[in-house]
Amino acid sequence: MPRTDRLMRLMDVMRRLPAPVTAARLAQETGVSPRQLYRDIATLRAGGALIDGEAGLGYTLTEDPALPPQSFSRLEIEALRLAVDALSGIGDAELTDAAQSALSRIIATLPERQAQQALHAITRSFASAPDRDPPQVDLALLRHACWNELALRIDYRDLQGAATTREIWPLGLSYSQRTLMLLAQCRLRMDFRVFHVNRIQKMDLTGDSFRPRRVALVRDYSRKMAACRRDAYAARGEKIAVALSQE
């Protein structure tokens, strides 16, 4: 688990569990060793978190009253509620659970009136589960490879049924109701490719890194797609002009 995610989980656990919380319980809840837990406590304290207690006695998280409460407009609260609810119609289970957890943490920091608005928002989405075949590979590993810029070797079966093995640089995921797509640079073709995630039969890390290339590659892909759209619009405009001239 990335360090930032681990520290956020530790803060969340300390908010939820009755204080003081023993180091053993915190280590169990966050999935780390006691030694790592003590290091994480020290890191949070160095970052300004008010954590009382010590090993053997348990820990208590004290929220700093000097910090202003988090605040959103009513429309922003509606937007957050709708976005999280709608995610159940396109996202995978892990992503949807993460969004619900994040929203719960946000609501917990709101003033009472705004927290009630978030819990009883007038805008809701009742989207059904995604209408697509489930992936055969570990999405957590796929996200890990994207974020950490790690090359993957995939066994892939395309829409025509042809099977290939490729080494790719995974760049990002695109969700919709019917498809989950992976944008990557294919090292075989030395070009951008978009893969159907549910057609990836097998996936392994190669041990190679393409850091720090992901952001630049995504930017290049966006420029390439924008140029293609401009060309398509120009070509369509020429066809319309020709048709009008022949009337």
C-alpha positions in Angstrom: 0.0 0.0 0.0 1.3 3.5 -0.8 2.6 5.4 2.2 0.1 8.2 1.9 -2.8 5.8 1.7 -1.4 3.9 4.8 -1.2 7.1 6.8 -4.7 8.2 5.8 -6.0 4.8 6.9 -4.3 5.1 10.2 -5.9 8.5 10.8 -9.3 7.1 9.9 -8.9 4.1 12.2 -7.9 6.4 15.1 -11.0 8.5 14.5 -13.4 5.5 14.4 -12.1 3.3 17.3 -12.7 4.2 21.0 -9.6 5.8 22.5 -7.1 5.0 23.6 -6.3 2.5 20.9 -3.4 0.1 21.5 -0.5 -0.1 19.0 -1.4 -3.8 18.4 -5.0 -3.0 17.4 -3.8 -0.1 15.2 -1.2 -2.4 13.5 -3.9 -5.1 12.9 -6.4 -2.6 11.5 -3.9 -1.0 9.1 -2.1 -4.3 8.1 1.4 -3.2 9.2 4.0 -4.5 11.7 4.2 -2.9 15.2 7.5 -1.4 14.2 6.0 0.2 11.1 3.1 1.4 13.1 5.4 3.3 15.5 7.1 4.9 12.5 3.8 5.9 11.1 2.7 7.5 14.4 6.0 9.5 14.4 5.4 10.6 10.8 1.9 11.8 11.6 3.1 13.7 14.6 5.9 15.3 12.6 3.2 16.4 10.1 1.2 18.2 12.8 -1.3 15.5 13.9 -2.1 15.8 17.7 -1.7 12.2 18.9 -1.4 11.6 22.6 -0.2 8.4 24.3 2.7 6.0 23.8 3.5 2.3 23.3 2.0 0.2 26.1 -0.7 2.8 26.9 -2.5 3.3 23.6 -3.0 6.3 21.4 -5.6 9.0 21.2 -6.1 11.3 18.2 -6.9 14.9 19.2 -8.4 17.0 16.4 -6.9 20.5 16.5 -9.7 23.0 17.4 -7.6 25.8 15.9 -8.2 24.4 12.4 -11.4 25.7 10.7 -14.0 23.1 10.0 -14.2 21.9 6.4 -17.0 23.6 4.5 -18.8 23.1 1.2 -21.7 24.9 -0.4 -25.0 23.0 -0.6 -24.5 22.5 -4.4 -21.0 21.1 -3.8 -22.4 18.7 -1.3 -25.0 17.6 -3.8 -22.3 17.1 -6.5 -20.2 15.0 -4.2 -23.1 12.8 -3.2 -24.3 12.3 -6.8 -20.7 11.5 -8.0 -20.2 8.9 -5.3 -23.6 7.3 -5.9 -23.2 7.3 -9.7 -19.9 5.6 -9.4 -21.6 2.3 -8.5 -22.9 2.3 -12.1 -19.5 2.4 -13.8 -16.8 1.6 -11.2 -15.5 -1.7 -9.8 -16.4 -2.8 -6.3 -13.0 -1.7 -4.8 -13.2 1.8 -6.4 -16.8 2.2 -5.3 -16.0 1.2 -1.7 -13.1 3.7 -1.6 -15.4 6.5 -2.8 -18.0 5.7 -0.1 -15.2 5.6 2.5 -13.8 9.0 1.3 -17.3 10.6 1.4 -17.9 9.3 4.9 -14.6 10.9 6.1 -15.6 14.2 4.4 -19.0 14.1 6.1 -17.4 13.5 9.4 -15.4 16.7 9.2 -18.4 18.9 8.2 -20.3 21.2 10.5 -23.5 19.5 11.8 -25.9 21.3 9.4 -23.8 20.5 6.3 -23.3 16.9 7.5 -27.1 16.5 7.6 -27.4 18.0 4.1 -24.9 15.4 2.9 -26.7 12.5 4.5 -30.1 13.7 3.2 -29.1 15.1 -0.1 -31.9 15.8 -2.6 -29.9 14.5 -5.5 -29.3 10.8 -5.7 -28.2 8.3 -8.3 -29.7 4.8 -8.4 -27.5 3.4 -11.1 -27.4 -0.3 -11.6 -24.3 -2.4 -11.5 -22.0 -2.1 -14.5 -23.2 -4.1 -17.6 -19.9 -5.6 -18.5 -17.9 -8.8 -18.2 -15.8 -8.9 -15.0 -12.0 -8.6 -15.4 -9.9 -11.7 -15.1 -6.9 -9.9 -13.6 -6.3 -8.0 -10.4 -7.4 -4.4 -10.8 -5.4 -3.4 -7.7 -2.2 -4.6 -9.3 -3.2 -2.8 -12.5 -3.7 0.5 -10.6 -0.4 -0.1 -8.8 1.4 -0.5 -12.1 -0.2 2.7 -13.5 0.6 4.9 -10.4 4.1 3.5 -10.0 4.9 3.5 -13.7 5.8 -0.3 -13.8 5.8 -2.2 -17.1 3.4 -5.2 -17.5 3.4 -8.3 -19.6 -0.1 -9.2 -20.6 -1.7 -12.1 -22.5 -4.5 -10.5 -24.5 -7.3 -11.7 -26.8 -8.6 -9.0 -29.1 -12.1 -8.5 -30.5 -11.3 -10.9 -33.4 -10.2 -13.6 -31.0 -6.5 -13.4 -31.8 -4.2 -14.0 -28.8 -1.0 -12.1 -28.3 1.5 -11.5 -25.5 2.7 -7.9 -25.2 4.8 -5.8 -22.9 3.1 -2.5 -22.1 3.5 0.7 -20.2 0.1 1.1 -18.4 -1.0 4.8 -18.4 -4.6 4.9 -17.1 -8.1 3.4 -16.9 -11.3 4.6 -18.5 -14.6 3.5 -17.1 -18.1 3.3 -18.6 -21.2 1.3 -18.0 -20.3 -1.3 -20.7 -16.5 -1.1 -20.9 -13.4 -0.8 -18.8 -10.5 0.2 -21.0 -6.7 0.5 -20.3 -4.7 3.1 -22.1 -1.1 2.0 -22.5 1.9 2.3 -24.7 2.5 -1.0 -26.4 6.2 -1.8 -26.6 5.6 -4.1 -29.5 4.0 -1.5 -31.7 5.8 1.4 -30.0 2.5 3.4 -30.1 -0.5 4.0 -27.9 -3.1 1.3 -27.6 -6.4 0.9 -25.8 -7.1 -2.5 -24.4 -10.4 -4.0 -23.1 -9.4 -5.0 -19.5 -11.8 -7.9 -19.5 -9.9 -9.4 -22.5 -6.6 -9.4 -20.6 -6.2 -13.1 -19.8 -3.1 -12.8 -17.6 -0.9 -10.0 -16.3 2.5 -9.8 -14.6 4.9 -7.2 -13.6 8.1 -7.4 -15.7 10.3 -5.7 -13.1 11.0 -2.7 -15.4 10.1 0.9 -14.7 9.2 3.6 -17.1 9.3 6.4 -14.5 9.0 9.3 -15.0 7.2 9.0 -18.3 3.5 8.5 -17.5 2.4 12.1 -17.3 4.3 13.1 -20.5 2.9 10.1 -22.4 -0.7 10.9 -21.3 -0.2 14.5 -22.4 1.1 13.3 -25.8 -1.9 11.0 -26.2 -4.3 13.8 -25.4 -2.6 16.0 -28.0 -2.8 13.2 -30.6 -6.5 12.6 -30.0 -7.2 16.4 -30.2 -5.4 16.5 -33.5 -7.4 13.6 -34.8 -10.7 15.2 -33.8 -9.7 18.5 -35.5 -8.8 16.5 -38.7 -12.1 14.7 -38.6 -14.1 17.9 -38.2 -12.1 19.5 -41.0 -12.8 16.5 -43.3 -16.5 16.6 -42.4 -16.6 20.3 -43.1 -15.0 19.8 -46.6 -17.6 17.1 -47.4 -20.5 19.4 -46.5 -19.0 22.3 -48.5 -18.7 20.0 -51.6 -22.2 18.8 -51.2 -23.6 22.3 -50.9 -21.6 23.4 -54.0 -23.2 20.7 -56.0 -26.8 21.6 -55.2 
